[in-house]
């Protein structure tokens, strides 16, 4: 209500000896309007550029790539202009390299490079995407959705590869998958990551473990299981399985144990298999995924 009262006072008291002040106030208001109009024009222009780039994917991947890169550079130029207009910011933090439209464009570029099979460019863009994530320019929900979508696409490349006989291509996909997951886990690590997020870190590790199982990379899988168990609060599959365990903690333990059961079944290690199975049956309060229950 204070802002409305100020406006009413300015409108109604214009003839009361404050003409100069009123003129300055009007000038200030017009300047604000101009700045808002310019910002609106930019938002409209960059949104159009982004969707035009998406449309180009159907006709020319190369042109779409250039258009998405143009979206990123345009937003960066606008951010630099705003930074300069603000006098260089507060001086206590480095200027951000990416904005929300850059985040969207980088996601699209990652998809594009996965479609064309360019693993090197795909990893380059994903690295930039994680820098954007660490800068905090988009919401946590957008981050989780974007990262999970990318991880699923990378995993799908390996699941769908079948036996096409292209060993070099398969190796490239496996290398890309490892690099993408390792980079994601590093960024979201609760203690050492540039964008700590324990929940997303744990979920990424679980997905990585399942992918490693499907890739039959036992040694790496065992390392991931070890990290998962430490993240769940214990160095062994014991963890907290009784009444003191939280629902989320119990669910996490069951997900880890499902990975262990798959691994030990493949290795035909009946002793460890029985140990893990017995511990899994004692977990209380968890709400596991239906796939985990099936295992």
N, C-alpha and C positions, 0 to 999 in steps of 0.2 A: 504494500500500500504506500510506502514511502516514495517510491519512484513515481507512482501515479499522482500523488499530491504535489510533488515537485513540478511535474509537467503542467498540472492545473494552475499552480501559482505562476508559472512562467507565462502561460497563455493569458491569464486574467489580469496580471499586474503589469502589462507592457506599457501602460500610459502613465506609470507612477514614477518618473524620474530615473529609471534604470535602463535607458535606451541602449547605452554602450554595452552594459552587461548582457542585455538580451541579444544584441548583435553577435557578441562573442559566443554566447551559448548556441545560437543558431548555426554559426560557423562550425562549432565543434560537432554539433549533431550532423551536419552535412558531411563532415569528414568521416565520421563513423559510418554513415550510410554508404559512402563511396567505398570504404574498405570492405564492408559486408557484401556489397554488390560485386566487387572484384573477387572476393573469396567464393561467392556463389557461382560466378562465371567460371572460375577455375574448376570447381567441383563438377560442374556440368560438363565442361570440356574433357576432363580426365576420365570421367565415367563413360562418356561417349567413346573416347579413345580405347578404353579397356574392352568395351563390348564389341567395338569394331574389330579389335585384334582377335577376340574369340571367334567372330564370324569368319575371319580369314583362315582359321584352322581347317575349314572344310575345303578350301580351294588351294591354299599354298602354305605349307608348314614354314617355309623360309620367310615368307612375308609376315606370317603370324609372329614368328620369333622376333623379327625386327620391330614389329608394332608393339609387342609386349616390352621389349627393351626400351622403346620410346616412352611408354607409360612410366617406367621406372625413372628414366632420366628427366622427364618432365616434372614428375613429383619432386625429385631431388633438387631441381632448379628452383621450384617454388618454395621448398623448405629452406634452401640457402638464402633466398630473397627475404623470407620472413625472419630468418635468423639475423640477417644484416639489419633489417628494420627494427628489430628488438635490441639492437646494440650488442649483438654477440651473445645473447642469453645471460645467464647468471654467472658465467665464468667458472662455475664449479663442476660442470659436466661437459663431456664431449658432444658436439652436435650429432644428431641422429642421421644415419645414412639412408634409412628407409621409412616410408609411411605406410598407411593401410592399403593404398592402391598398389604400392610396390610389393607388399606381402601377397596380394591376390595375383599380381602378374608373375611373381616368382613361382607360385603354386602352378600356374598354367604352363610356365616354361618347363617346370619339372615334368608335368604330364606329357608335354610335347616331346621332350627328349627321350622319355621312356617309350613313347610310341614309335619314335624313329630309331630307337636302339643306340642312341649316343650316350653311353655310360659316363664318359668323361664330362660332357656338358651337364648331364643330369646331376652329377655329384657337385659340380661347381655351383649350380643354381641352388641345390639343397643346402650347401654350406652358407650361401648368402641368405637363404630363408631362415636358417638358424640364427644368423646374426640379427636379422629383423626380429625374431622372437625374443632374443636376449635384450633388445632395445626397448621392449615393452610397448610397442606402438599399436598392438592389437589386443583384443580382449582374451582372457584365459580360455573362454569357450571356443573362440575362433582358432586359437593356437592348437588346442586339443583336437578339434575337428580337422584342421589342416594337416597336422603331423600324423594323426592316425590314418587319414586317407592316403597320405603318401606312403606310409609303411605298408599298408594293405596292397597298394599297387606294386610296390617293389617285391613283396612276398609273392604276389600273384604271378609275376614274371617267372619265378622259379617253379611254382606249382604247376603252371600251364606249359612249361617248356617241353615236357614229354621227351621223346627220343628222336629229336630231329636230326641227330648225327652231327650237329655243329658244336664240337667240344669247346672251341675257342669262344663261341658265343655264350655257351653255358658258363664258362669260367668268368667271363666278363660280368654276367648277371650275378653270379655268386659274390664276386669281388664288390660289386656295387651294393648288394644287399648288406654285406658285412660292414662296409664303410658307412652306409646310411644309418644302420642301427647303432654302430659304435659312436658315431658323431652325435646322434640323438641322446643316447645314454649319457654321454659326457656332458652335454649342455644341461640336462635336467637333473644331474646328480645332486642329491640333497645337500651335500657338504661342499663339493668342489665345482659344481656346475656354474656356468655364467647366468643361467636362469633356473635356479633350484626349484624343483617341483617333484616332491617325493612320490605323489600318486602317479604322475605321468611317467616318471622314471621306472617305477615298479611295473606298470602295465607294459611299458616298452620292453623291459627285460623278459617278461612272460612271453610276449609275442616273439621275441628273438629266440628264446629257448625252444619254442614250438617249431620255428623255422629251422633252427639248427638240428633238431631231431629229424625233420623231414629231409634235410640235406645230409644226414648221417655224419655230422661232425661232432663226434662223441667228446673229444677233449675240450672243445670250446663250450659245448653244452654243459659239461660238468663244472666249468668255471662260472657259467651263468647261474646254474643252480646254487652254487656256493654263495654268490653275491645275493641271490634272491633270499636265501635262508638268513643271511646276515641282515638284510633289509627287513625281514619278518621278525627279527629279534632273537635269532639263535644261529649257531654254527652247524647245527645238525637238524635233521628233520623233526626233532622233538618239539622245539619251539614251545609255545604256550597253547596247549590243547584243551585245558580244563575249563573250570568255571571262570577263571580270571581272564580268559581270552575275550577280546572284543569280537563282534560279528565280522567286521572287516578283516581283522587279523586272522580269524579262523578261516574265512573265505580265501585269503591269500595263501595260507598254509595248505589248504586243499588243492589249490591251483598248482603250487610247487610240487606237492606230492604226486599229483597226476603226471607231471613231467618225469619225476623220478620213476614212477611205476612203468611208464612207457620205455624209459631208458633201460631199466633193469630187466624188463621183459625181453627186449631185443637182445640184451647181453646174456640172457638165460641165467642171471644171477638170482637164484631162488631164495637164498638166505636174505639178501638185502630187500628183495621184493616182498617177502613176508614181513620183515621189520617195518617197512614203509606202509604196507597195507594195514597192519595192526595199528600203527600210529594214526593213520588216516581215519580209521573207524572210531578212534577216541576223540576226534576233534568235535567240539561242541559249538553250536551257534552259527556256523558258517552257512552261507547261501551260495553254493558253487554254481557255475555255469552248467547247463544240462550236459554239455560235452564232457565236463569233468566227472559228473556223476556216472556217465556211461563208461568211462575208463575205470 
